[in-house]
Amino acid sequence: MRFDIQVEAKDLFRFNMYHIYHTFSGVLGMVISIAALVGAVLTYGTVNTTYTVALLLVGCMYTLIHPFSVYSKCKATAKSKTYAQPFEYVFGEDGFSVTQGDQHVDYKWESIARVKKAGSNIMIYMDKIHAHILPAEKLDGRAEELLTLIGEHTAGRGTAQR
């Protein structure tokens, strides 16, 4: 199975947002932001305007400002030299290879820490934080087939959560 994947800002953004909002601090930040927005609405007109504005700013931190900041960073990263050329992924019985330009890396199935399907991304983790991002829409309708292949070779390592 072979795929050419050009990673774009939206792919990096989905990956980063998944990791930000699936941690304790991300969930806590979202809860605090929503509580602050609710507080701003409920206290509007009954308290000092400064207090309401402060609550609105806190409320916007994780709901608007932080995602916008993450997207801006992802957009810059997607334009960097690292992502300028597409990645070629070739999956086979012994593992998979990644080629970009003149760089080539072979991975054995045993080197995969876990595989996760989150939203429209398939993420192949080589350790706790480093992953290959494979956007499902760039897999030519073969995402499930790829997950099945990976699952056959990596069963029992937290793989292919669909």
C-alpha positions, -999 to 999 in steps of 0.1 A, spaced: 0 0 0 15 33 -10 4 69 -3 18 103 -11 8 127 17 13 165 17 7 175 53 -11 208 55 -18 233 82 -53 219 89 -38 184 94 -13 197 119 -40 218 136 -63 188 141 -34 168 155 -24 196 179 -60 203 190 -66 167 197 -35 166 220 -43 198 237 -79 191 245 -74 154 254 -52 162 284 -62 172 319 -49 207 315 -68 211 281 -101 199 296 -96 221 327 -88 251 305 -120 246 285 -141 241 317 -127 274 331 -133 292 298 -169 281 295 -175 289 332 -161 323 327 -183 329 296 -214 318 315 -203 340 344 -199 370 321 -234 364 307 -251 359 341 -234 389 357 -237 413 328 -251 446 340 -251 436 377 -213 440 383 -186 464 373 -179 464 335 -142 456 342 -153 423 359 -174 413 329 -147 422 304 -122 401 325 -146 372 325 -150 375 287 -112 375 282 -108 344 303 -137 328 285 -121 335 251 -87 320 261 -94 283 254 -124 288 231 -110 313 206 -76 328 214 -57 295 220 -71 277 189 -63 307 167 -28 308 181 -23 271 175 -36 274 139 -12 303 133 17 282 145 5 252 124 2 274 93 38 285 98 50 249 104 32 237 73 52 262 52 85 252 68 112 232 50 101 200 69 67 200 53 76 215 19 76 182 1 51 154 4 58 123 24 57 89 6 45 61 28 48 25 18 32 -2 40 41 -38 36 43 -71 55 75 -62 73 66 -26 83 64 7 66 88 32 51 87 70 49 105 89 21 107 126 17 130 140 -9 164 122 -4 156 111 31 143 76 37 134 57 70 123 21 74 102 11 104 95 -24 116 60 -31 129 75 -37 163 87 -1 165 52 13 165 41 24 200 4 28 191 -19 38 164 -50 59 169 -77 72 146 -90 105 159 -114 124 138 -101 123 103 -65 116 112 -47 83 116 -18 88 139 11 63 140 30 69 172 66 59 173 68 70 210 45 90 234 47 123 214 61 116 180 37 105 154 32 102 116 0 120 107 -20 104 79 -52 124 71 -79 99 61 -90 121 32 -56 117 16 -56 79 18 -77 74 -14 -106 58 4 -83 31 19 -82 43 55 -100 12 69 -79 -11 48 -47 6 62 -60 3 98 -67 -34 93 -32 -40 79 -16 -21 108 -39 -38 134 -29 -73 120 8 -65 127 5 -45 159 -23 -61 179 -22 -56 216 -3 -23 215 -32 1 218 -37 2 181 -64 13 156 -90 28 179 -117 37 154 
